[in-house]
Amino acid sequence: MSGRKLLLSASGGRIVRRPNRLNTDAAGKIMERIEAILFDWGGVLIDNPAPGLMAYCAETLGVGVREYERAHNRHGEPFQKGLISERAFWQRVCGDLKRPVPDIRSLWGQAFRAVHSPRPEVFGWAGQLRQQGYKTALLSNTEQAAMEFFLELRYDVFDAAVFSCAEGTFKPEREIYKTAAQKLGVSASRCAFIDDRQLFVDGAIQARMKGILYEDIEQVKRTLKQLGVSDGI
């Protein structure tokens, strides 16, 4: 992608063409106009990294994948919320596995870079939506090392980026969705959130957003079109 600069405010002289018609549902009830589209990272903007991450870390520690997954899941929440450091995370995981703590600055960051596989068509579409005047954001349950990697990529298609490790809360907790809407300056009811996990889609709906379960990009476009969002193509 060209000109990859992460922007955290909606500016820059871009052309804004917001839809001005009233949207109605199948029963003829007027719906609030969608002003912002929020994207999950793993499983939407990039291929789901979880299987590769589990395998990479298990191999590095010299244990089976399922054994590693059990230890990871016992300690993953505080790590993902940024409540403990990566070093503390590995101390806990390796304590459970009876393995030495890896002598690597960031095993998680190393693993994430190894398995990272972006979906250019989704990034490109997010950019098209932003050019049309819709606000766009990333909303991800992400650890510190992965967040740092995302920021290094300097994508220019988002008005805001919200990471669980920076906010101390994660999907499906309502607070992280509220935080994302606030960063965009849009009410939650005017936001559509796209995720590949139903649990996180349900969390968005509980936070008053429109939730869309990602299957493929064309299916998401069709669903957004029903909400009055044009992809501009």
C-alpha positions as CSV (number, residue, x, y, z in Angstrom):
1,M,0.0,0.0,0.0
2,S,1.2,3.5,-0.7
3,G,1.6,6.4,1.6
4,R,1.1,4.2,4.7
5,K,0.7,6.7,7.5
6,L,-1.6,5.9,10.5
7,L,-4.0,8.8,11.0
8,L,-5.8,9.1,14.3
9,S,-8.1,12.0,13.3
10,A,-10.4,12.4,10.3
11,S,-8.7,15.1,8.3
12,G,-6.3,15.7,5.5
13,G,-8.4,17.4,2.9
14,R,-10.1,14.3,1.6
15,I,-13.3,14.5,-0.3
16,V,-16.3,13.8,1.9
17,R,-19.5,12.5,0.3
18,R,-21.9,11.3,3.0
19,P,-25.1,9.6,2.1
20,N,-28.1,11.9,2.9
21,R,-31.0,9.6,2.3
22,L,-33.0,8.0,5.2
23,N,-32.4,4.3,5.6
24,T,-35.3,2.0,6.5
25,D,-35.3,-1.7,7.5
26,A,-37.6,-4.4,6.0
27,A,-40.5,-3.2,8.2
28,G,-40.1,0.4,7.0
29,K,-38.6,1.6,10.3
30,I,-36.1,4.4,9.9
31,M,-32.6,3.4,10.8
32,E,-29.8,5.6,12.0
33,R,-27.3,6.4,9.2
34,I,-24.0,4.5,9.5
35,E,-21.2,7.0,9.8
36,A,-18.3,4.7,10.8
37,I,-17.1,1.2,10.0
38,L,-14.8,-0.6,12.4
39,F,-12.7,-3.6,11.5
40,D,-11.3,-6.5,13.5
41,W,-7.6,-7.2,12.7
42,G,-7.0,-11.0,12.9
43,G,-9.5,-12.8,10.8
44,V,-10.8,-9.8,8.9
45,L,-7.9,-7.5,7.8
46,I,-5.4,-10.3,8.0
47,D,-5.7,-14.1,8.0
48,N,-6.4,-15.4,11.5
49,P,-3.0,-15.6,13.1
50,A,-3.9,-17.7,16.1
51,P,-3.1,-21.2,14.8
52,G,0.3,-20.0,13.5
53,L,1.0,-18.2,16.8
54,M,0.2,-21.2,18.9
55,A,2.3,-23.5,16.7
56,Y,5.3,-21.1,16.6
57,C,5.4,-20.5,20.4
58,A,4.9,-24.2,21.1
59,E,7.8,-25.2,18.9
60,T,10.0,-22.5,20.4
61,L,9.3,-23.7,23.9
62,G,9.6,-27.4,22.9
63,V,6.1,-28.5,23.9
64,G,3.0,-29.7,22.0
65,V,0.6,-27.2,20.5
66,R,-2.3,-28.3,22.7
67,E,-0.2,-28.2,25.8
68,Y,1.0,-24.7,25.0
69,E,-2.6,-23.6,24.2
70,R,-3.8,-24.6,27.6
71,A,-1.1,-22.7,29.4
72,H,-1.5,-19.7,27.1
73,N,-5.3,-19.5,27.7
74,R,-4.8,-19.6,31.4
75,H,-2.7,-16.4,31.3
76,G,-3.7,-14.7,28.0
77,E,-6.4,-12.3,29.3
78,P,-4.1,-10.0,31.5
79,F,-1.5,-10.1,28.7
80,Q,-4.0,-9.1,26.1
81,K,-5.4,-6.4,28.3
82,G,-1.9,-5.0,29.0
83,L,-2.2,-5.7,32.7
84,I,1.0,-7.7,32.7
85,S,4.2,-7.4,30.7
86,E,5.2,-9.9,28.1
87,R,8.0,-11.0,30.4
88,A,5.5,-11.7,33.2
89,F,3.3,-13.6,30.7
90,W,6.1,-15.9,29.7
91,Q,7.2,-16.5,33.3
92,R,3.7,-17.7,34.0
93,V,3.3,-19.8,30.9
94,C,6.7,-21.3,31.2
95,G,6.2,-22.0,34.9
96,D,3.1,-24.0,34.0
97,L,5.0,-25.8,31.2
98,K,8.1,-26.3,33.3
99,R,10.2,-24.8,30.5
100,P,12.8,-22.0,30.7
101,V,11.7,-18.5,29.9
102,P,12.8,-17.8,26.3
103,D,15.9,-15.5,26.0
104,I,14.2,-13.4,23.3
105,R,13.3,-9.7,23.5
106,S,9.8,-10.5,22.3
107,L,8.8,-14.0,21.4
108,W,5.3,-12.9,20.8
109,G,6.4,-10.1,18.4
110,Q,8.7,-12.5,16.6
111,A,5.9,-15.0,16.2
112,F,3.4,-12.4,15.0
113,R,5.7,-11.2,12.3
114,A,6.3,-14.7,11.2
115,V,2.6,-15.6,10.7
116,H,1.3,-12.1,9.7
117,S,-0.6,-12.4,6.4
118,P,-2.6,-9.3,5.3
119,R,-5.6,-9.2,3.0
120,P,-4.9,-6.4,0.6
121,E,-8.5,-6.4,-0.7
122,V,-9.9,-5.6,2.7
123,F,-7.4,-2.9,3.4
124,G,-8.1,-1.4,0.0
125,W,-11.9,-1.4,0.6
126,A,-11.4,0.2,4.0
127,G,-9.5,3.0,2.2
128,Q,-12.4,3.4,-0.3
129,L,-14.9,3.8,2.5
130,R,-12.8,6.4,4.2
131,Q,-12.4,8.3,0.9
132,Q,-16.2,8.4,0.6
133,G,-16.4,10.1,4.0
134,Y,-17.1,7.2,6.3
135,K,-14.9,7.1,9.4
136,T,-12.9,3.9,9.8
137,A,-11.2,2.2,12.7
138,L,-9.3,-0.8,13.8
139,L,-10.6,-2.5,16.9
140,S,-8.5,-5.4,18.1
141,N,-7.8,-7.7,21.0
142,T,-4.0,-7.3,20.7
143,E,-0.9,-7.6,22.8
144,Q,1.7,-4.9,23.1
145,A,4.2,-6.4,20.7
146,A,1.5,-7.0,18.0
147,M,0.3,-3.4,18.5
148,E,3.8,-2.1,18.0
149,F,4.1,-4.1,14.8
150,F,0.8,-2.7,13.5
151,L,2.0,0.9,14.2
152,E,5.2,0.2,12.3
153,L,3.2,-0.6,9.2
154,R,1.7,3.0,9.2
155,Y,-1.5,2.2,7.3
156,D,-3.3,5.3,6.1
157,V,-6.8,3.9,5.9
158,F,-7.9,4.4,9.6
159,D,-9.1,7.4,11.6
160,A,-8.5,5.5,14.8
161,A,-6.9,2.4,16.1
162,V,-8.1,0.8,19.4
163,F,-6.1,-2.0,21.0
164,S,-7.1,-4.0,24.0
165,C,-3.6,-3.8,25.5
166,A,-3.7,0.0,25.5
167,E,-7.2,0.3,26.9
168,G,-7.2,-2.3,29.7
169,T,-10.4,-3.9,28.3
170,F,-11.1,-6.3,25.5
171,K,-13.8,-7.6,23.3
172,P,-16.6,-8.5,24.1
173,E,-16.6,-6.1,27.0
174,R,-18.8,-3.1,26.3
175,E,-16.2,-0.5,27.3
176,I,-13.8,-1.2,24.4
177,Y,-16.6,-0.6,21.8
178,K,-17.6,2.6,23.6
179,T,-14.0,3.8,23.6
180,A,-13.7,3.1,19.8
181,A,-16.9,5.1,19.1
182,Q,-15.6,8.0,21.3
183,K,-12.3,8.1,19.5
184,L,-14.1,8.4,16.2
185,G,-16.5,11.1,17.6
186,V,-19.5,9.0,16.5
187,S,-22.3,7.5,18.5
188,A,-22.2,3.8,18.9
189,S,-25.5,3.4,17.1
190,R,-24.0,4.9,14.0
191,C,-21.1,2.4,13.9
192,A,-20.9,-0.9,12.1
193,F,-18.4,-3.4,13.5
194,I,-17.0,-6.3,11.5
195,D,-15.5,-9.4,13.2
196,D,-15.0,-13.1,12.4
197,R,-16.1,-14.2,15.9
198,Q,-19.7,-14.2,16.8
199,L,-18.9,-13.5,20.5
200,F,-17.3,-10.2,19.6
201,V,-20.0,-9.3,17.1
202,D,-22.6,-9.9,19.9
203,G,-20.5,-7.6,22.2
204,A,-20.7,-4.8,19.6
205,I,-24.5,-5.3,19.3
206,Q,-24.7,-5.1,23.1
207,A,-22.8,-1.8,22.9
208,R,-25.5,-0.5,20.4
209,M,-23.4,-0.9,17.3
210,K,-24.4,-2.8,14.2
211,G,-22.5,-6.1,14.3
212,I,-21.5,-8.1,11.2
213,L,-20.0,-11.5,11.2
214,Y,-17.2,-11.7,8.6
215,E,-17.4,-14.6,6.2
216,D,-15.9,-12.9,3.1
217,I,-15.6,-9.4,1.8
218,E,-18.5,-9.6,-0.7
219,Q,-20.9,-10.9,2.0
220,V,-19.9,-8.0,4.3
221,K,-20.4,-5.5,1.5
222,R,-23.9,-6.9,0.9
223,T,-24.8,-6.6,4.5
224,L,-23.5,-3.0,4.8
225,K,-25.4,-2.1,1.7
226,Q,-28.6,-3.2,3.5
227,L,-27.6,-0.7,6.2
228,G,-27.3,2.0,3.6
229,V,-23.5,1.9,3.1
230,S,-22.3,2.0,-0.5
231,D,-18.9,0.6,-1.3
232,G,-18.4,3.2,-4.1
233,I,-17.5,0.6,-6.7
